[in-house]
Amino acid sequence: MSLKNLIEMLNKQKLVDGMVHSQQMHKHDFVETLLQKQHDAELHNFIAKQSATELGSYLDALPLDDALKLWSKIPNERENDVLWEISDERRIAIAGERQPDFESSKINVYELVDGRLKNIPIAGRKDLEGAKPIWVDLINSSKAERIFVGSHFGVELPDPIEATDLEVSARFHVEENDDIHLHSNFLLDREGKSKSIPVAFILHGGILFSLRNEELSVFRHQRRRALTQPGYVTDCVDLLLDLYGADVEVSADSLENIYAKLGVVGRHVLSEAITDQEAAGILADIAEEEDQNGRIRSNILDTQRALSFLMRGRLLTQDQISDSKQILRNIDSLNSHTAFLFDKINFLMDATIGFININQNKRVNQLTVFSVVFMPINILAGVGGMSEFSMMTEGTPWPVAYGGFVVGSAFIGLITYVLLKHAEKKRLRKTLSA
């Protein structure tokens, strides 16, 4: 429903209210109450179908009386989201001094004090006034929150998911105003379920802005180090390099976990025998570790591209270049480990599939033995069903004739089975002696 439709609905409600109010009728108060409930239901249905951005635009565009009426019907749990979307002037007019705060999102602002990072508590807009941070970290921020924080510091903050969906060549660039944009994927390894989390970095005016939608251990460890160790960082670029370096360390830890899990799988695969059910479980475990290994390789290559971009752009000091080269050496080491793991995974998968094939061959061999054992019996059964058999046993009671036939068939089947087992043992002895 557009703003025009909303205005028409509100005007219609005013007209109906005026007509009912001016008329004298039986149970006048009851009719007004019933009409008010109907109007409230219409507004509640309208609000439920609108986003916070749309509601904010309507509140800014409506006359003040209509805006107050619409605001009064917005559910309490949605008020904060809408407050982010309206202008300060209209917000004061309809909500007084109430400030929008960071509820579902989280913003961490850090200043550099005596060589340490100092966390500035941020609960609303006023807390950012006068702050001179070196790092602004936003987690799960809405579009309105990004617009506010960006306008406060004079920078445009993108959505981290949309930013990392760009082509690789467009993820790392320098804007005309000398802002540096980097968009990378960081590894989230939690309770055995890993995934890549997109993170957008912007270096603007000596401040590092980082945007993501989930908490990451890399950022948590970095904050702890910088808060407790004096001189750990000196500027925003140091922070960025340390975050990339910490991501490489997390990737190395995840690779160690893959080594341990593949070791367990390998001992199981190389045991004497495994069933098809066990093989299916092993293949699932191998596939999971292969996916994790591939994700790690992709992330560290992404980090490698980001560091190479910073070095090629001559955006680093000599000390920072030295740190970047050390991180790149660590990445090269991890690349060799991921390549080895890919080979190990392929070997274990081939070995597991080999066991499945062996199990299938055993079943086929059993079926072959059964078919060979029963082949002469089937021939005799075919002969026994012919009229010539009745002629051959003429004068012999049929229980005796057919009983002897069954016994003879069983004896032939037994002899065939014994001969096959003897031939199999002889073949195995020749194989072992060779």
C-alpha positions in Angstrom: 0.0 0.0 0.0 1.5 3.4 -1.0 1.6 6.7 0.9 -1.4 7.9 -1.2 -3.5 4.9 -0.2 -2.5 5.5 3.5 -3.6 9.1 3.3 -6.9 8.2 1.7 -7.5 5.6 4.4 -6.8 8.1 7.2 -8.9 10.8 5.6 -11.8 8.3 5.2 -11.5 7.4 8.9 -11.6 11.1 9.8 -14.7 11.7 7.7 -16.6 8.7 9.1 -15.6 9.6 12.7 -16.9 13.2 12.1 -20.2 12.0 10.7 -20.9 9.6 13.5 -19.8 12.1 16.1 -22.2 14.8 14.8 -25.3 12.5 14.6 -27.7 11.8 17.5 -28.5 8.1 17.7 -29.3 5.3 20.1 -26.2 3.8 21.8 -24.0 6.5 20.4 -21.0 5.7 22.6 -21.2 2.0 21.6 -21.2 2.8 17.9 -18.2 5.1 18.3 -16.3 2.4 20.2 -17.0 -0.2 17.6 -16.0 2.2 14.8 -12.7 3.0 16.6 -11.9 -0.7 16.9 -12.5 -1.1 13.2 -10.2 1.8 12.3 -7.5 0.4 14.7 -7.7 -3.0 13.0 -7.3 -1.4 9.6 -4.2 0.4 10.8 -2.7 -2.6 12.5 -3.2 -4.7 9.3 -1.5 -2.0 7.3 1.5 -1.6 9.7 2.0 -5.4 9.7 2.5 -5.4 6.0 5.1 -2.6 5.9 8.8 -2.7 6.5 10.5 -0.3 9.0 11.9 1.7 6.2 8.5 2.2 4.6 6.9 3.2 7.9 9.7 5.7 8.6 9.1 7.3 5.2 5.4 7.5 5.8 5.9 9.1 9.3 8.2 11.8 7.7 5.7 12.6 4.9 2.4 12.6 6.8 1.0 15.7 8.6 2.0 15.7 12.2 -1.5 14.7 13.5 -1.7 11.7 11.1 1.9 10.8 12.0 1.1 10.8 15.7 -1.9 8.5 15.0 0.2 6.1 12.9 3.0 6.1 15.5 0.6 5.3 18.3 -0.4 2.1 16.5 3.1 0.7 15.8 3.8 -2.3 18.1 6.4 -1.6 20.8 8.8 -4.3 19.5 9.0 -2.4 16.2 9.3 1.2 17.4 13.1 1.1 17.7 13.6 -0.1 14.1 11.2 2.7 12.9 13.0 5.4 14.9 16.2 4.7 12.9 14.4 5.4 9.7 12.9 8.8 10.5 14.4 12.3 10.6 15.5 13.8 14.0 12.9 16.6 13.7 10.0 14.2 13.2 11.4 11.8 15.8 11.4 14.6 18.5 7.9 15.6 17.4 6.3 12.1 17.8 8.6 10.4 20.4 10.1 13.2 22.3 13.7 12.7 23.5 13.7 9.0 22.9 16.7 7.9 20.9 17.0 4.8 18.8 19.4 2.3 20.3 21.3 -0.7 19.1 19.1 -3.6 20.1 19.6 -6.7 17.9 22.8 -5.3 16.5 26.0 -4.6 18.3 28.5 -1.8 17.8 32.0 -1.7 19.4 33.9 1.5 19.2 37.6 1.7 20.4 39.9 4.5 21.0 43.7 4.2 21.2 44.8 5.3 24.7 48.4 4.9 25.9 49.1 2.2 23.3 46.0 0.2 24.3 42.5 0.0 22.8 39.8 1.5 25.0 36.2 0.4 24.5 33.7 3.2 24.4 30.2 2.0 25.5 27.7 2.7 22.8 23.9 2.4 23.4 22.5 5.1 21.2 23.3 8.0 18.9 24.4 10.4 21.6 27.2 8.1 22.7 29.0 8.6 19.4 29.3 12.4 19.8 32.8 13.5 20.5 34.3 10.0 20.0 37.6 9.7 18.2 37.9 6.0 17.5 40.5 4.0 15.7 38.2 1.0 15.2 34.4 0.9 14.7 33.1 -2.7 14.6 29.5 -3.3 13.6 27.8 -6.7 14.0 24.4 -7.4 12.4 23.6 -3.8 11.8 20.6 -2.6 9.9 20.7 -0.3 6.9 19.5 2.7 8.9 22.2 2.0 11.6 24.9 1.8 8.9 23.6 5.1 7.4 23.7 6.8 10.7 27.1 5.6 11.7 28.5 6.3 8.3 27.0 9.8 8.1 28.4 10.6 11.6 32.0 9.7 10.4 31.5 10.8 6.8 31.8 7.4 5.1 29.3 5.1 3.3 29.1 1.7 5.0 27.9 -1.2 2.8 26.1 -4.4 3.6 28.8 -7.0 4.2 26.9 -9.8 2.3 26.3 -7.6 -0.7 29.9 -6.4 -0.6 31.5 -9.9 -0.7 29.1 -11.0 -3.5 31.2 -8.8 -5.8 33.6 -10.2 -8.3 37.1 -10.8 -6.8 38.6 -8.0 -8.8 36.1 -5.5 -7.3 36.5 -6.6 -3.7 39.7 -4.6 -3.1 39.8 -1.0 -4.3 40.6 2.6 -3.3 37.9 5.2 -3.7 38.5 8.7 -5.1 38.5 10.1 -1.6 41.3 7.7 -0.7 39.1 5.3 1.3 40.3 1.8 1.1 37.7 -1.0 0.7 38.4 -4.6 1.3 35.8 -7.4 1.4 36.9 -10.8 2.7 35.5 -14.1 4.0 36.5 -15.2 7.5 36.3 -18.7 8.9 33.7 -19.5 11.6 34.3 -22.9 13.1 31.8 -23.6 15.8 30.8 -27.0 17.3 32.0 -28.8 14.2 29.9 -26.7 11.9 32.0 -24.3 9.9 31.1 -21.7 7.4 32.6 -18.6 5.8 31.4 -15.2 7.1 31.6 -12.2 4.8 33.3 -9.2 6.4 33.6 -5.7 4.9 36.6 -3.4 5.9 36.8 0.3 5.2 39.9 2.4 6.1 38.7 6.0 6.3 40.3 9.0 8.1 42.5 6.8 10.3 39.5 4.6 11.4 39.0 1.0 10.6 35.3 0.1 10.0 34.5 -3.6 10.0 31.0 -4.9 9.2 29.7 -8.4 9.6 26.5 -10.3 10.6 28.0 -12.8 13.1 30.5 -12.8 15.9 33.9 -14.3 15.0 36.5 -15.7 17.3 39.2 -13.8 15.2 37.7 -10.4 16.3 37.2 -11.5 19.9 40.8 -12.6 20.2 42.1 -9.4 18.5 40.1 -7.2 20.9 41.4 -9.1 23.9 45.0 -8.7 22.7 44.7 -5.0 21.9 43.0 -4.3 25.2 45.6 -6.0 27.4 48.9 -5.6 25.5 50.2 -2.0 25.3 51.8 -1.1 22.0 50.2 -4.1 20.2 48.7 -1.7 17.6 49.6 1.8 16.6 47.0 2.6 13.9 44.0 1.2 12.0 46.2 -0.5 9.4 47.9 -2.5 12.2 44.5 -3.6 13.4 43.6 -4.8 9.9 46.8 -6.8 9.4 46.4 -8.4 12.8 42.9 -9.4 12.0 44.1 -11.1 8.8 46.9 -12.7 10.7 44.6 -14.0 13.4 42.3 -15.5 10.6 45.3 -17.4 9.3 46.0 -18.7 12.8 42.4 -19.9 13.2 42.7 -21.6 9.8 45.8 -23.4 11.0 44.0 -24.6 14.1 41.1 -25.9 11.9 43.6 -27.8 9.7 45.0 -29.5 12.8 41.5 -30.6 13.7 41.1 -32.0 10.2 44.4 -34.0 10.6 43.1 -35.5 13.9 39.7 -36.4 12.4 41.2 -37.9 9.3 43.6 -39.9 11.5 40.7 -41.6 13.2 39.0 -42.2 9.9 42.2 -43.6 8.4 42.6 -46.2 11.2 39.0 -47.3 10.7 39.4 -47.6 6.9 42.6 -49.6 7.2 41.2 -52.1 9.6 40.6 -55.7 8.5 37.1 -55.2 7.2 34.2 -52.7 7.3 30.6 -53.1 6.5 28.7 -51.1 3.9 27.0 -49.1 6.7 30.3 -48.2 8.2 31.7 -47.3 4.8 28.7 -45.0 4.2 29.4 -43.2 7.5 33.1 -42.9 6.7 32.4 -41.4 3.3 30.1 -38.8 5.0 32.9 -37.9 7.4 35.5 -37.7 4.6 33.2 -35.4 2.6 32.7 -33.1 5.6 36.4 -32.8 6.1 37.0 -32.2 2.4 34.4 -29.4 2.5 36.1 -27.8 5.5 39.5 -28.1 3.9 38.3 -26.4 0.7 36.7 -23.6 2.7 39.9 -23.0 4.6 41.9 -22.9 1.3 39.4 -20.4 -0.2 39.6 -18.1 2.9 43.4 -18.0 3.1 43.7 -17.4 -0.6 41.2 -14.5 -0.1 43.5 -13.2 2.7 46.5 -13.6 0.4 44.8 -11.4 -2.3 43.9 -8.7 0.3 47.5 -8.5 1.6 48.9 -8.5 -1.9 46.6 -5.6 -2.8 47.7 -3.5 0.2 51.4 -4.2 -0.6 51.0 -3.4 -4.3 49.1 -0.2 -3.6 52.0 1.0 -1.4 49.6 1.5 1.5 51.8 0.1 4.2 54.8 1.2 6.1 58.0 -0.8 6.1 57.2 -2.6 9.4 53.7 -3.3 8.1 55.1 -4.7 4.9 57.4 -7.0 7.0 54.3 -8.2 9.0 52.4 -8.8 5.8 55.2 -10.9 4.3 55.3 -13.0 7.4 51.5 -13.6 7.1 52.0 -14.5 3.4 54.7 -17.0 4.4 52.3 -18.6 6.9 49.7 -18.8 4.1 52.1 -20.5 1.8 52.8 -23.1 4.5 49.1 -23.7 5.0 48.6 -24.1 1.2 51.0 -27.0 1.2 49.1 -28.6 4.2 45.7 -28.2 2.4 47.2 -29.8 -0.7 48.4 -32.7 1.3 45.0 -33.1 3.0 43.3 -33.1 -0.4 45.6 -36.1 -1.4 44.9 -37.8 1.9 41.2 -37.3 1.6 41.3 -38.8 -2.0 43.3 -41.8 -0.8 40.8 -42.5 2.1 37.9 -42.1 -0.2 39.4 -44.5 -2.8 40.2 -47.0 -0.1 36.6 -46.8 1.3 35.1 -47.3 -2.1 37.5 -50.2 -2.6 36.1 -51.9 0.5 32.6 -51.3 -0.8 33.6 -53.0 -4.1 35.1 -55.9 -2.2 31.9 -56.4 -0.3 29.9 -56.3 -3.5 32.3 -58.8 -5.1 31.8 -61.2 -2.1 28.1 -61.1 -2.6 28.4 -61.7 -6.3 30.7 -64.6 -5.7 28.2 -66.1 -3.3 25.5 -65.8 -5.8 27.8 -67.4 -8.4 28.5 -70.4 -6.1 24.8 -70.9 -5.5 24.0 -70.8 -9.2 26.8 -73.3 -10.0 25.7 -75.6 -7.2 22.1 -75.6 -8.3 22.8 -75.7 -12.1 23.0 -79.6 -12.3 20.0 -79.9 -10.0 18.0 -77.6 -12.3 19.0 -79.8 -15.2 17.8 -82.9 -13.4 14.6 -81.2 -12.3 14.0 -80.4 -16.0 14.5 -84.0 -16.9 12.3 -85.2 -14.0 9.5 -83.1 -15.3 9.5 -84.8 -18.7 7.3 -87.7 -19.7 10.5 -89.9 -20.4 11.1 -90.0 -16.6 7.7 -91.5 -16.0 8.4 -94.1 -18.7 11.8 -94.9 -17.2 10.3 -95.4 -13.7 7.3 -97.4 -15.0 6.4 -100.1 -12.5 8.3 -98.3 -9.6 6.1 -96.7 -7.0 6.2 -92.9 -7.5 7.2 -92.2 -3.8 10.2 -94.3 -4.3 11.0 -92.9 -7.8 10.7 -89.3 -6.8 12.3 -89.8 -3.4 15.3 -91.3 -5.1 15.4 -88.5 -7.5 15.4 -85.9 -4.7 18.2 -87.7 -2.9 20.3 -88.0 -6.1 19.8 -84.3 -6.8 20.9 -83.3 -3.3 24.0 -85.6 -3.6 25.0 -84.1 -6.9 24.6 -80.5 -5.4 26.8 -81.5 -2.4 29.5 -83.0 -4.7 29.5 -79.8 -6.8 29.8 -77.6 -3.7 32.7 -79.6 -2.3 34.5 -79.5 -5.6 34.1 -75.7 -5.8 35.4 -75.2 -2.3 38.4 -77.4 -3.1 39.1 -75.4 -6.3 38.9 -72.1 -4.3 41.3 -73.3 -1.6 43.8 -74.5 -4.3 43.6 -71.1 -6.0 44.2 -69.3 -2.7 47.3 -71.5 -2.0 48.7 -70.7 -5.4 48.1 -66.9 -4.8 49.8 -67.0 -1.4 52.8 -69.0 -2.7 53.2 -66.6 -5.6 
